[in-house]
Amino acid sequence: MGEEKAKIYFDNGSTSWPKAPGVAEAVGRLLTEGAFNINRGNYEEAYEVEAAVLDTREQLARLFHAPDSRRVIFTPGITHSLNYFIRGFLKRGDHVLVTGMEHNAVMRPLRCMEKEGVTWECIPTDRAGNVRSADVEGMIRKNTRAVIVLHASNVCGTIVPVEDIGRICRERGVFFVVDTAQSAGTIPLDMEEACVDFLAFTGHKGLLGPQGVGGFLISDSLDEQMEPLIAGGTGSISDSLDMPRTLPDKYESGTMNLPGIIGLHAALSYLEKTGVEAIRRRKLELTGYFLEEVKKIPGVRIAGRQGTEGRVAVVSLDLEGRDNAVAAFRLEQEYGIMTRVGLHCAPMAHRTLGTFPQGTVRFAFSASNTEEEIDRCIRALRGMLIEKNYI
């Protein structure tokens, strides 16, 4: 492959790559030097792994400003985390508010719960993916149990004003759930200040860790009312058939993904050293440059916000009058540029943005990308849309 076709990865909205320095080495060491189970083995090596897991909880508690690291619960990923709340907590008669930008990790579980008598409504969301906190307050009913929002859109990058919405939820006695899939590791979020009761996270996107590990952080008030969705062995209080009531054991049954957690530990160490704010600035520099250049190409519509304000480093393009799927295929096959095309598991967001059913070509940048890579991408788009003009 020649220099112009060296691969470029612009699909960080799906999963980050490259992973943070030290992640692969940490996972490899665990698997080759001793992948011992915690809470089971009564030997020094198992205690060493347990100490690393505890330190990872503390890292996540610091990242999200949680008051107690025991409130950090590990799951296989953010989809599992959201199901823990939606399918494990909501009951018949409950009413839920969501935005018009939600991912299927929220909407499909809610659809399942419709059969159990749970209802939901969509907060008004404009064509740029914006919601107003004032609209949330006006839609809360007596039976509204929760407001569930993504912190940033996985389709167009628009940021939701979670602090304002959270304060309204706290004042009205409604639980506030935040999906941080596209924001964790990029946008600082103080769980206490934003009045978040259930913060769902994934380790493999902005946190730069491996796939297969995520989790949630839970408030005291929600924990008092929520029961575990999954039950089983925890390595604690094994003489009882009832699940432990103490955290994190209450929500963590079975063998944990220790390689994933150890890899996440290395990634979080890198993030703490580098700084979330520095990473955010770099991503927005690249996003701003891409937006500036792509606006010069005729026939390209940017879905959502047109600038860098109020967004993360996710940009969706609709190539008007052309087949977006063909464009994405050609970007990879002819130019070595990896993107994601389609509905991005968020059909409701595309309906809101006016890009349903074709979807968009999504570009999601990391701090590891460069201006030179964006230049190559702009040349490729220009070549396809103007010079060759046969999509």
Contacts in CASP RR format, 6 or more apart in sequence:
PFRMAT RR
TARGET T0000
AUTHOR 0000-0000-0000
METHOD contacts of the structure
MODEL  1
MGEEKAKIYFDNGSTSWPKAPGVAEAVGRLLTEGAFNINRGNYEEAYEVE
AAVLDTREQLARLFHAPDSRRVIFTPGITHSLNYFIRGFLKRGDHVLVTG
MEHNAVMRPLRCMEKEGVTWECIPTDRAGNVRSADVEGMIRKNTRAVIVL
HASNVCGTIVPVEDIGRICRERGVFFVVDTAQSAGTIPLDMEEACVDFLA
FTGHKGLLGPQGVGGFLISDSLDEQMEPLIAGGTGSISDSLDMPRTLPDK
YESGTMNLPGIIGLHAALSYLEKTGVEAIRRRKLELTGYFLEEVKKIPGV
RIAGRQGTEGRVAVVSLDLEGRDNAVAAFRLEQEYGIMTRVGLHCAPMAH
RTLGTFPQGTVRFAFSASNTEEEIDRCIRALRGMLIEKNYI
1 7 0 8 1.000
1 336 0 8 1.000
4 335 0 8 1.000
4 376 0 8 1.000
5 334 0 8 1.000
5 335 0 8 1.000
5 336 0 8 1.000
6 336 0 8 1.000
7 336 0 8 1.000
7 337 0 8 1.000
7 338 0 8 1.000
8 335 0 8 1.000
8 336 0 8 1.000
8 337 0 8 1.000
8 338 0 8 1.000
8 369 0 8 1.000
8 373 0 8 1.000
8 376 0 8 1.000
8 377 0 8 1.000
9 17 0 8 1.000
9 338 0 8 1.000
9 366 0 8 1.000
9 369 0 8 1.000
10 337 0 8 1.000
10 338 0 8 1.000
10 339 0 8 1.000
10 363 0 8 1.000
10 364 0 8 1.000
10 365 0 8 1.000
10 369 0 8 1.000
10 373 0 8 1.000
10 377 0 8 1.000
11 17 0 8 1.000
11 338 0 8 1.000
11 339 0 8 1.000
11 340 0 8 1.000
11 362 0 8 1.000
11 364 0 8 1.000
12 205 0 8 1.000
12 206 0 8 1.000
12 313 0 8 1.000
12 364 0 8 1.000
12 365 0 8 1.000
12 366 0 8 1.000
13 154 0 8 1.000
13 182 0 8 1.000
13 205 0 8 1.000
13 314 0 8 1.000
13 340 0 8 1.000
13 362 0 8 1.000
13 364 0 8 1.000
14 205 0 8 1.000
14 340 0 8 1.000
14 364 0 8 1.000
15 204 0 8 1.000
15 205 0 8 1.000
15 211 0 8 1.000
16 204 0 8 1.000
16 205 0 8 1.000
16 206 0 8 1.000
16 207 0 8 1.000
16 208 0 8 1.000
16 209 0 8 1.000
16 366 0 8 1.000
17 366 0 8 1.000
18 368 0 8 1.000
19 208 0 8 1.000
19 209 0 8 1.000
19 210 0 8 1.000
19 267 0 8 1.000
20 208 0 8 1.000
20 209 0 8 1.000
20 266 0 8 1.000
20 267 0 8 1.000
20 270 0 8 1.000
20 271 0 8 1.000
21 270 0 8 1.000
22 263 0 8 1.000
22 266 0 8 1.000
22 267 0 8 1.000
22 270 0 8 1.000
23 208 0 8 1.000
23 209 0 8 1.000
23 210 0 8 1.000
23 263 0 8 1.000
23 266 0 8 1.000
23 267 0 8 1.000
23 270 0 8 1.000
25 266 0 8 1.000
26 262 0 8 1.000
26 263 0 8 1.000
26 265 0 8 1.000
26 266 0 8 1.000
27 210 0 8 1.000
27 259 0 8 1.000
27 260 0 8 1.000
27 262 0 8 1.000
27 263 0 8 1.000
27 266 0 8 1.000
28 259 0 8 1.000
29 262 0 8 1.000
30 49 0 8 1.000
30 258 0 8 1.000
30 259 0 8 1.000
30 262 0 8 1.000
31 259 0 8 1.000
34 45 0 8 1.000
34 49 0 8 1.000
35 49 0 8 1.000
35 258 0 8 1.000
35 259 0 8 1.000
36 43 0 8 1.000
36 45 0 8 1.000
36 46 0 8 1.000
36 48 0 8 1.000
36 49 0 8 1.000
37 46 0 8 1.000
37 49 0 8 1.000
37 255 0 8 1.000
37 258 0 8 1.000
38 46 0 8 1.000
38 49 0 8 1.000
38 50 0 8 1.000
38 53 0 8 1.000
38 256 0 8 1.000
38 258 0 8 1.000
39 50 0 8 1.000
39 234 0 8 1.000
39 235 0 8 1.000
39 236 0 8 1.000
40 46 0 8 1.000
40 235 0 8 1.000
49 258 0 8 1.000
49 262 0 8 1.000
52 261 0 8 1.000
52 262 0 8 1.000
52 265 0 8 1.000
53 74 0 8 1.000
53 256 0 8 1.000
53 258 0 8 1.000
53 261 0 8 1.000
53 262 0 8 1.000
53 265 0 8 1.000
54 69 0 8 1.000
55 265 0 8 1.000
56 261 0 8 1.000
56 262 0 8 1.000
56 264 0 8 1.000
56 265 0 8 1.000
56 268 0 8 1.000
57 69 0 8 1.000
57 70 0 8 1.000
57 72 0 8 1.000
57 248 0 8 1.000
58 69 0 8 1.000
59 265 0 8 1.000
59 268 0 8 1.000
59 269 0 8 1.000
59 272 0 8 1.000
60 66 0 8 1.000
60 69 0 8 1.000
60 72 0 8 1.000
60 201 0 8 1.000
60 217 0 8 1.000
60 268 0 8 1.000
61 67 0 8 1.000
61 68 0 8 1.000
61 69 0 8 1.000
61 71 0 8 1.000
61 72 0 8 1.000
61 217 0 8 1.000
62 272 0 8 1.000
63 184 0 8 1.000
63 185 0 8 1.000
63 268 0 8 1.000
63 271 0 8 1.000
63 276 0 8 1.000
64 184 0 8 1.000
64 189 0 8 1.000
64 190 0 8 1.000
64 191 0 8 1.000
64 199 0 8 1.000
64 201 0 8 1.000
64 217 0 8 1.000
65 189 0 8 1.000
65 190 0 8 1.000
65 191 0 8 1.000
65 192 0 8 1.000
65 193 0 8 1.000
66 72 0 8 1.000
66 191 0 8 1.000
66 192 0 8 1.000
66 199 0 8 1.000
66 217 0 8 1.000
67 192 0 8 1.000
68 247 0 8 1.000
70 246 0 8 1.000
70 247 0 8 1.000
70 248 0 8 1.000
71 217 0 8 1.000
71 218 0 8 1.000
71 219 0 8 1.000
71 220 0 8 1.000
71 223 0 8 1.000
71 247 0 8 1.000
71 248 0 8 1.000
72 215 0 8 1.000
72 217 0 8 1.000
72 248 0 8 1.000
73 81 0 8 1.000
73 84 0 8 1.000
73 215 0 8 1.000
73 216 0 8 1.000
73 217 0 8 1.000
73 218 0 8 1.000
73 247 0 8 1.000
73 248 0 8 1.000
73 251 0 8 1.000
73 252 0 8 1.000
74 213 0 8 1.000
74 214 0 8 1.000
74 215 0 8 1.000
74 248 0 8 1.000
74 252 0 8 1.000
74 256 0 8 1.000
74 257 0 8 1.000
74 261 0 8 1.000
75 81 0 8 1.000
75 84 0 8 1.000
75 214 0 8 1.000
75 215 0 8 1.000
75 216 0 8 1.000
76 212 0 8 1.000
76 213 0 8 1.000
76 214 0 8 1.000
76 257 0 8 1.000
77 202 0 8 1.000
77 203 0 8 1.000
77 212 0 8 1.000
77 213 0 8 1.000
77 214 0 8 1.000
77 215 0 8 1.000
78 105 0 8 1.000
78 179 0 8 1.000
78 180 0 8 1.000
78 181 0 8 1.000
78 200 0 8 1.000
78 201 0 8 1.000
78 202 0 8 1.000
78 214 0 8 1.000
78 215 0 8 1.000
79 105 0 8 1.000
80 214 0 8 1.000
80 215 0 8 1.000
81 200 0 8 1.000
81 201 0 8 1.000
81 214 0 8 1.000
81 215 0 8 1.000
81 216 0 8 1.000
82 105 0 8 1.000
82 106 0 8 1.000
82 109 0 8 1.000
82 148 0 8 1.000
82 177 0 8 1.000
82 179 0 8 1.000
82 200 0 8 1.000
83 105 0 8 1.000
83 109 0 8 1.000
83 229 0 8 1.000
84 216 0 8 1.000
84 228 0 8 1.000
84 229 0 8 1.000
84 230 0 8 1.000
84 251 0 8 1.000
85 146 0 8 1.000
85 148 0 8 1.000
85 177 0 8 1.000
85 198 0 8 1.000
85 200 0 8 1.000
85 216 0 8 1.000
85 226 0 8 1.000
86 106 0 8 1.000
86 109 0 8 1.000
86 110 0 8 1.000
86 113 0 8 1.000
86 148 0 8 1.000
87 109 0 8 1.000
87 112 0 8 1.000
87 113 0 8 1.000
87 229 0 8 1.000
88 226 0 8 1.000
88 227 0 8 1.000
88 229 0 8 1.000
89 146 0 8 1.000
89 222 0 8 1.000
89 225 0 8 1.000
89 226 0 8 1.000
89 227 0 8 1.000
90 96 0 8 1.000
90 113 0 8 1.000
90 116 0 8 1.000
90 118 0 8 1.000
90 145 0 8 1.000
90 146 0 8 1.000
91 116 0 8 1.000
91 118 0 8 1.000
91 145 0 8 1.000
92 116 0 8 1.000
92 117 0 8 1.000
92 118 0 8 1.000
93 117 0 8 1.000
93 118 0 8 1.000
93 119 0 8 1.000
93 143 0 8 1.000
94 117 0 8 1.000
94 118 0 8 1.000
94 119 0 8 1.000
94 143 0 8 1.000
94 144 0 8 1.000
94 145 0 8 1.000
94 146 0 8 1.000
95 118 0 8 1.000
95 119 0 8 1.000
95 120 0 8 1.000
95 121 0 8 1.000
95 141 0 8 1.000
95 143 0 8 1.000
95 144 0 8 1.000
95 145 0 8 1.000
96 110 0 8 1.000
96 118 0 8 1.000
96 119 0 8 1.000
96 120 0 8 1.000
96 121 0 8 1.000
96 144 0 8 1.000
96 145 0 8 1.000
96 146 0 8 1.000
96 147 0 8 1.000
96 148 0 8 1.000
97 120 0 8 1.000
97 121 0 8 1.000
97 122 0 8 1.000
97 123 0 8 1.000
97 136 0 8 1.000
97 139 0 8 1.000
97 140 0 8 1.000
97 144 0 8 1.000
97 146 0 8 1.000
97 147 0 8 1.000
97 148 0 8 1.000
98 106 0 8 1.000
98 107 0 8 1.000
98 110 0 8 1.000
98 120 0 8 1.000
98 121 0 8 1.000
98 122 0 8 1.000
98 123 0 8 1.000
98 147 0 8 1.000
98 148 0 8 1.000
98 149 0 8 1.000
99 122 0 8 1.000
99 123 0 8 1.000
99 125 0 8 1.000
99 129 0 8 1.000
99 131 0 8 1.000
99 149 0 8 1.000
99 150 0 8 1.000
99 160 0 8 1.000
100 122 0 8 1.000
100 123 0 8 1.000
100 125 0 8 1.000
100 129 0 8 1.000
100 131 0 8 1.000
100 348 0 8 1.000
100 349 0 8 1.000
100 351 0 8 1.000
100 352 0 8 1.000
101 125 0 8 1.000
101 129 0 8 1.000
101 131 0 8 1.000
101 150 0 8 1.000
101 153 0 8 1.000
101 155 0 8 1.000
101 156 0 8 1.000
101 158 0 8 1.000
101 160 0 8 1.000
101 346 0 8 1.000
101 348 0 8 1.000
101 349 0 8 1.000
101 352 0 8 1.000
102 148 0 8 1.000
102 149 0 8 1.000
102 150 0 8 1.000
102 179 0 8 1.000
102 346 0 8 1.000
102 348 0 8 1.000
102 349 0 8 1.000
103 150 0 8 1.000
103 154 0 8 1.000
103 179 0 8 1.000
103 181 0 8 1.000
103 345 0 8 1.000
103 346 0 8 1.000
103 349 0 8 1.000
104 345 0 8 1.000
104 346 0 8 1.000
104 347 0 8 1.000
105 179 0 8 1.000
105 181 0 8 1.000
105 345 0 8 1.000
106 148 0 8 1.000
106 150 0 8 1.000
106 179 0 8 1.000
107 348 0 8 1.000
110 118 0 8 1.000
110 120 0 8 1.000
114 120 0 8 1.000
121 139 0 8 1.000
122 348 0 8 1.000
123 131 0 8 1.000
123 135 0 8 1.000
123 136 0 8 1.000
123 139 0 8 1.000
123 149 0 8 1.000
124 131 0 8 1.000
124 132 0 8 1.000
124 135 0 8 1.000
125 131 0 8 1.000
125 352 0 8 1.000
126 352 0 8 1.000
127 304 0 8 1.000
127 352 0 8 1.000
127 353 0 8 1.000
127 354 0 8 1.000
128 156 0 8 1.000
128 158 0 8 1.000
128 304 0 8 1.000
128 305 0 8 1.000
128 353 0 8 1.000
129 153 0 8 1.000
129 156 0 8 1.000
129 158 0 8 1.000
129 304 0 8 1.000
129 305 0 8 1.000
129 349 0 8 1.000
129 352 0 8 1.000
129 353 0 8 1.000
130 158 0 8 1.000
131 149 0 8 1.000
131 160 0 8 1.000
131 161 0 8 1.000
131 165 0 8 1.000
133 161 0 8 1.000
133 164 0 8 1.000
133 165 0 8 1.000
133 168 0 8 1.000
136 147 0 8 1.000
136 165 0 8 1.000
136 168 0 8 1.000
136 169 0 8 1.000
137 168 0 8 1.000
137 172 0 8 1.000
140 147 0 8 1.000
140 168 0 8 1.000
140 172 0 8 1.000
140 174 0 8 1.000
144 172 0 8 1.000
144 174 0 8 1.000
145 174 0 8 1.000
145 175 0 8 1.000
146 174 0 8 1.000
146 175 0 8 1.000
146 176 0 8 1.000
146 177 0 8 1.000
147 165 0 8 1.000
147 166 0 8 1.000
147 169 0 8 1.000
147 174 0 8 1.000
147 175 0 8 1.000
147 176 0 8 1.000
147 177 0 8 1.000
148 177 0 8 1.000
148 179 0 8 1.000
149 160 0 8 1.000
149 162 0 8 1.000
149 165 0 8 1.000
149 177 0 8 1.000
149 178 0 8 1.000
149 179 0 8 1.000
150 160 0 8 1.000
150 178 0 8 1.000
150 179 0 8 1.000
150 180 0 8 1.000
150 181 0 8 1.000
150 182 0 8 1.000
151 159 0 8 1.000
151 160 0 8 1.000
151 162 0 8 1.000
151 178 0 8 1.000
151 179 0 8 1.000
151 180 0 8 1.000
151 182 0 8 1.000
151 183 0 8 1.000
151 184 0 8 1.000
151 187 0 8 1.000
151 189 0 8 1.000
152 158 0 8 1.000
152 159 0 8 1.000
152 160 0 8 1.000
152 182 0 8 1.000
152 183 0 8 1.000
152 186 0 8 1.000
152 187 0 8 1.000
152 311 0 8 1.000
152 312 0 8 1.000
152 314 0 8 1.000
153 160 0 8 1.000
153 182 0 8 1.000
153 314 0 8 1.000
153 346 0 8 1.000
153 349 0 8 1.000
154 181 0 8 1.000
154 182 0 8 1.000
154 314 0 8 1.000
154 344 0 8 1.000
154 345 0 8 1.000
154 346 0 8 1.000
154 349 0 8 1.000
155 303 0 8 1.000
155 314 0 8 1.000
155 316 0 8 1.000
155 344 0 8 1.000
155 346 0 8 1.000
155 349 0 8 1.000
155 350 0 8 1.000
155 353 0 8 1.000
155 355 0 8 1.000
155 360 0 8 1.000
155 362 0 8 1.000
156 303 0 8 1.000
156 304 0 8 1.000
156 305 0 8 1.000
156 311 0 8 1.000
156 314 0 8 1.000
156 315 0 8 1.000
156 316 0 8 1.000
156 349 0 8 1.000
156 353 0 8 1.000
157 182 0 8 1.000
157 304 0 8 1.000
157 305 0 8 1.000
157 311 0 8 1.000
157 312 0 8 1.000
157 313 0 8 1.000
157 314 0 8 1.000
157 315 0 8 1.000
158 304 0 8 1.000
158 305 0 8 1.000
158 310 0 8 1.000
158 311 0 8 1.000
159 183 0 8 1.000
159 187 0 8 1.000
159 310 0 8 1.000
159 311 0 8 1.000
159 312 0 8 1.000
162 176 0 8 1.000
162 178 0 8 1.000
162 189 0 8 1.000
162 194 0 8 1.000
162 196 0 8 1.000
163 193 0 8 1.000
163 194 0 8 1.000
163 195 0 8 1.000
165 176 0 8 1.000
166 176 0 8 1.000
166 194 0 8 1.000
166 195 0 8 1.000
166 196 0 8 1.000
167 194 0 8 1.000
167 195 0 8 1.000
168 174 0 8 1.000
169 175 0 8 1.000
169 176 0 8 1.000
169 195 0 8 1.000
169 197 0 8 1.000
170 176 0 8 1.000
170 195 0 8 1.000
175 197 0 8 1.000
175 198 0 8 1.000
175 221 0 8 1.000
175 222 0 8 1.000
176 194 0 8 1.000
176 195 0 8 1.000
176 196 0 8 1.000
176 197 0 8 1.000
176 198 0 8 1.000
177 196 0 8 1.000
177 197 0 8 1.000
177 198 0 8 1.000
177 199 0 8 1.000
177 200 0 8 1.000
178 189 0 8 1.000
178 194 0 8 1.000
178 196 0 8 1.000
178 198 0 8 1.000
178 199 0 8 1.000
178 200 0 8 1.000
179 200 0 8 1.000
180 189 0 8 1.000
180 199 0 8 1.000
180 200 0 8 1.000
180 201 0 8 1.000
180 202 0 8 1.000
181 200 0 8 1.000
181 201 0 8 1.000
181 202 0 8 1.000
181 205 0 8 1.000
182 205 0 8 1.000
182 206 0 8 1.000
182 312 0 8 1.000
182 314 0 8 1.000
183 189 0 8 1.000
183 312 0 8 1.000
184 201 0 8 1.000
184 202 0 8 1.000
184 203 0 8 1.000
184 205 0 8 1.000
184 206 0 8 1.000
184 207 0 8 1.000
185 206 0 8 1.000
185 207 0 8 1.000
185 208 0 8 1.000
185 271 0 8 1.000
185 276 0 8 1.000
185 279 0 8 1.000
186 206 0 8 1.000
186 276 0 8 1.000
186 279 0 8 1.000
186 280 0 8 1.000
186 283 0 8 1.000
186 312 0 8 1.000
186 313 0 8 1.000
187 276 0 8 1.000
187 280 0 8 1.000
187 312 0 8 1.000
188 276 0 8 1.000
188 277 0 8 1.000
189 196 0 8 1.000
189 199 0 8 1.000
191 199 0 8 1.000
191 217 0 8 1.000
191 219 0 8 1.000
196 217 0 8 1.000
196 219 0 8 1.000
197 218 0 8 1.000
197 219 0 8 1.000
197 221 0 8 1.000
197 222 0 8 1.000
198 216 0 8 1.000
198 217 0 8 1.000
198 218 0 8 1.000
198 219 0 8 1.000
198 222 0 8 1.000
199 216 0 8 1.000
199 217 0 8 1.000
199 218 0 8 1.000
200 215 0 8 1.000
200 216 0 8 1.000
201 207 0 8 1.000
201 214 0 8 1.000
201 215 0 8 1.000
201 216 0 8 1.000
201 217 0 8 1.000
202 213 0 8 1.000
202 214 0 8 1.000
202 215 0 8 1.000
203 209 0 8 1.000
203 210 0 8 1.000
203 212 0 8 1.000
203 213 0 8 1.000
203 214 0 8 1.000
203 264 0 8 1.000
203 267 0 8 1.000
204 210 0 8 1.000
204 211 0 8 1.000
204 212 0 8 1.000
204 213 0 8 1.000
204 214 0 8 1.000
206 366 0 8 1.000
207 264 0 8 1.000
207 267 0 8 1.000
207 268 0 8 1.000
207 271 0 8 1.000
208 267 0 8 1.000
208 270 0 8 1.000
208 271 0 8 1.000
209 260 0 8 1.000
209 263 0 8 1.000
209 264 0 8 1.000
209 266 0 8 1.000
209 267 0 8 1.000
210 259 0 8 1.000
210 260 0 8 1.000
210 263 0 8 1.000
210 264 0 8 1.000
212 257 0 8 1.000
212 260 0 8 1.000
213 257 0 8 1.000
213 260 0 8 1.000
213 261 0 8 1.000
213 263 0 8 1.000
213 264 0 8 1.000
214 264 0 8 1.000
218 226 0 8 1.000
218 247 0 8 1.000
218 251 0 8 1.000
223 247 0 8 1.000
223 250 0 8 1.000
228 243 0 8 1.000
228 250 0 8 1.000
228 251 0 8 1.000
228 253 0 8 1.000
229 251 0 8 1.000
230 251 0 8 1.000
230 253 0 8 1.000
231 243 0 8 1.000
231 253 0 8 1.000
232 243 0 8 1.000
232 253 0 8 1.000
232 254 0 8 1.000
233 253 0 8 1.000
233 254 0 8 1.000
234 243 0 8 1.000
234 244 0 8 1.000
234 249 0 8 1.000
234 252 0 8 1.000
234 253 0 8 1.000
234 254 0 8 1.000
235 249 0 8 1.000
236 244 0 8 1.000
236 246 0 8 1.000
236 249 0 8 1.000
237 244 0 8 1.000
237 249 0 8 1.000
243 249 0 8 1.000
243 250 0 8 1.000
243 253 0 8 1.000
244 250 0 8 1.000
271 279 0 8 1.000
278 367 0 8 1.000
279 367 0 8 1.000
282 367 0 8 1.000
283 312 0 8 1.000
283 313 0 8 1.000
283 365 0 8 1.000
283 366 0 8 1.000
283 367 0 8 1.000
284 308 0 8 1.000
284 311 0 8 1.000
284 313 0 8 1.000
286 313 0 8 1.000
286 365 0 8 1.000
286 367 0 8 1.000
286 369 0 8 1.000
286 370 0 8 1.000
286 371 0 8 1.000
286 374 0 8 1.000
287 308 0 8 1.000
287 311 0 8 1.000
287 312 0 8 1.000
287 313 0 8 1.000
287 315 0 8 1.000
287 365 0 8 1.000
288 307 0 8 1.000
288 308 0 8 1.000
289 371 0 8 1.000
289 374 0 8 1.000
290 315 0 8 1.000
290 363 0 8 1.000
290 365 0 8 1.000
290 374 0 8 1.000
290 377 0 8 1.000
290 378 0 8 1.000
291 302 0 8 1.000
291 306 0 8 1.000
291 307 0 8 1.000
291 308 0 8 1.000
291 315 0 8 1.000
293 374 0 8 1.000
293 375 0 8 1.000
293 378 0 8 1.000
294 300 0 8 1.000
294 302 0 8 1.000
294 315 0 8 1.000
294 317 0 8 1.000
294 378 0 8 1.000
294 381 0 8 1.000
295 302 0 8 1.000
295 306 0 8 1.000
297 378 0 8 1.000
297 381 0 8 1.000
297 382 0 8 1.000
297 385 0 8 1.000
297 386 0 8 1.000
298 385 0 8 1.000
298 386 0 8 1.000
299 319 0 8 1.000
299 320 0 8 1.000
299 321 0 8 1.000
299 385 0 8 1.000
300 317 0 8 1.000
300 318 0 8 1.000
300 319 0 8 1.000
300 320 0 8 1.000
300 381 0 8 1.000
300 385 0 8 1.000
301 317 0 8 1.000
301 318 0 8 1.000
301 319 0 8 1.000
301 320 0 8 1.000
302 315 0 8 1.000
302 316 0 8 1.000
302 317 0 8 1.000
303 316 0 8 1.000
303 317 0 8 1.000
303 318 0 8 1.000
303 353 0 8 1.000
303 354 0 8 1.000
303 355 0 8 1.000
303 360 0 8 1.000
304 316 0 8 1.000
304 353 0 8 1.000
305 311 0 8 1.000
313 364 0 8 1.000
313 365 0 8 1.000
313 366 0 8 1.000
314 362 0 8 1.000
314 363 0 8 1.000
314 364 0 8 1.000
315 362 0 8 1.000
315 363 0 8 1.000
315 364 0 8 1.000
315 365 0 8 1.000
316 344 0 8 1.000
316 353 0 8 1.000
316 355 0 8 1.000
316 359 0 8 1.000
316 360 0 8 1.000
316 361 0 8 1.000
316 362 0 8 1.000
316 363 0 8 1.000
317 324 0 8 1.000
317 360 0 8 1.000
317 361 0 8 1.000
317 362 0 8 1.000
317 363 0 8 1.000
318 324 0 8 1.000
318 355 0 8 1.000
318 358 0 8 1.000
318 359 0 8 1.000
318 360 0 8 1.000
318 361 0 8 1.000
319 327 0 8 1.000
319 361 0 8 1.000
319 385 0 8 1.000
319 391 0 8 1.000
322 385 0 8 1.000
322 391 0 8 1.000
323 358 0 8 1.000
323 391 0 8 1.000
324 341 0 8 1.000
324 342 0 8 1.000
324 358 0 8 1.000
324 359 0 8 1.000
324 360 0 8 1.000
324 361 0 8 1.000
325 341 0 8 1.000
325 342 0 8 1.000
325 358 0 8 1.000
326 391 0 8 1.000
327 341 0 8 1.000
327 361 0 8 1.000
327 384 0 8 1.000
327 391 0 8 1.000
328 339 0 8 1.000
328 340 0 8 1.000
328 341 0 8 1.000
328 361 0 8 1.000
329 341 0 8 1.000
330 384 0 8 1.000
330 391 0 8 1.000
331 337 0 8 1.000
331 338 0 8 1.000
331 339 0 8 1.000
331 361 0 8 1.000
331 377 0 8 1.000
331 380 0 8 1.000
331 381 0 8 1.000
331 384 0 8 1.000
332 338 0 8 1.000
332 339 0 8 1.000
334 380 0 8 1.000
335 376 0 8 1.000
335 377 0 8 1.000
335 380 0 8 1.000
337 376 0 8 1.000
337 377 0 8 1.000
337 380 0 8 1.000
339 361 0 8 1.000
339 362 0 8 1.000
339 363 0 8 1.000
340 361 0 8 1.000
340 362 0 8 1.000
340 364 0 8 1.000
341 359 0 8 1.000
341 360 0 8 1.000
341 361 0 8 1.000
341 362 0 8 1.000
342 358 0 8 1.000
342 359 0 8 1.000
342 360 0 8 1.000
342 361 0 8 1.000
342 362 0 8 1.000
343 350 0 8 1.000
343 356 0 8 1.000
343 357 0 8 1.000
343 359 0 8 1.000
344 350 0 8 1.000
344 359 0 8 1.000
344 360 0 8 1.000
344 362 0 8 1.000
347 356 0 8 1.000
347 357 0 8 1.000
350 356 0 8 1.000
350 357 0 8 1.000
350 359 0 8 1.000
350 360 0 8 1.000
353 360 0 8 1.000
363 377 0 8 1.000
365 374 0 8 1.000
384 391 0 8 1.000
385 391 0 8 1.000
END
